[in-house]
Amino acid sequence: MVAVCRALGRGLALSLALSFAHPAGAEERTLRISTFGTSLTANGGWQAPLAAAIGACTHAPVDVTNDGLAGAASDWGAGAVDAVAATRPDIVFLEFAVNDAALNKWIGVDESVANMRAIVAAFRRQNPGILVYVMAMNPVSGRRSWARPFRDRYEDAHRRLAEELGARHIDHRPAWNAMGADALYLAIVDGAHPTPGSATSIVVPNIMKRLVDDGVLPCRTDRNS
């Protein structure tokens, strides 16, 4: 089943890529992207730079919507997803694990996975060809980390679910950690929320690389050179 889902995912990526290979004089279709998650999405500040980067690659219209909510967890996402899915995005980037893992949310790993499964299903009901990327965002530190002692379990569970469903997974944490402790502190002063510039410098290149590597975008990135 996992192999079938992966093959389906590759086929969807190819279909989406081919949809932007317009013949001369053909009307350009807008690529619609939803970003759906916590404050790391809602207040991340990386959507406009992502749209600019994709537009520079495709030379076609791109619409990246910010559908996140500060403080949200996957239970909110499961309730709010239908309105977002009704816009029929071509690609969605999802992240809820960091808040699901917060002790005050009272969301267990199994419930978190069930909510994420429902979110993915809702997007696919509206657009069976949608590409779904589940993301693990930046590391947290200090009291923000103490409130999330089992975060890795949630991130691992979301990664496994993505694999099971034929979705994709992007883990931004290694790129953040590669900055080193001093730079990381300056980038995420409150221990959880990166500055918009810092978030853009990590999230956008990572997403662009995956979209290119997955055959969704036709351009090359610096990391691929």
C-alpha positions, 0 to 999 in steps of 0.5 A, a space after each residue: 500500500 505504501 509503495 502504491 501511494 508513493 507511485 501515485 504521489 509521483 504521478 501527481 507531481 508529474 501531472 502538476 508539472 506538465 500542467 505548467 508546460 504551456 504551448 506558445 500563446 496558451 493562457 497561463 494557469 495560476 498555481 494555487 498554494 495553501 499554507 495551513 498550520 500554526 503561528 509558524 505559518 500564520 506569522 512566519 512571513 515566508 509566503 510572499 517570498 515563496 510566491 516570488 521564488 516560484 514565480 521566478 521559476 515558472 514565469 507564471 502566476 502564483 497564489 500562495 495563501 496564508 491559511 494558518 492561525 496562531 495557537 492552532 493545533 490539528 483539532 482546529 485544522 480538522 474543523 477549519 479545513 473544509 473552507 480552505 480545501 474548497 479553494 482547491 489549491 494545487 499544493 498544500 503545506 501542512 504543519 501542526 505537530 509543534 502545537 499538537 505536542 504542547 502539553 496544554 493542548 491535551 492532544 495525544 499522538 493518535 488523535 493528532 494523526 487522526 486529525 492530520 489524516 482527516 485534513 489530508 482527506 478533506 483536501 483530496 476530496 476537493 482536489 484529488 490531484 493535490 500535492 500534500 507536503 507535511 512539514 516539521 518546522 523550526 526547533 524550539 528551546 527554553 520553556 517552549 521546549 519544556 512544554 513539548 517534551 514529546 515533540 519528536 513523537 508527533 513529528 515522527 508520527 506525522 512523517 510516517 502518516 505522510 509516507 502512508 498516504 503518499 504525501 511528502 515530508 519536509 523537515 526544516 529542523 536540520 537546516 535550522 540546527 546547522 546555523 549553530 547555537 548563537 545564530 539560532 538564538 538570534 533567529 528565534 529569540 523567544 524560543 519558538 517563533 523565528 524572525 520573518 527574515 530567518 524563517 524565509 532564509 530556511 523555509 523557502 530554499 527547502 521548499 523550492 529544493 523539494 519542489 524541484 527535486 520532486 519534478 513539480 517545478 522546472 527550474 534549478 536552485 542554488 542547492 541543486 547546482 
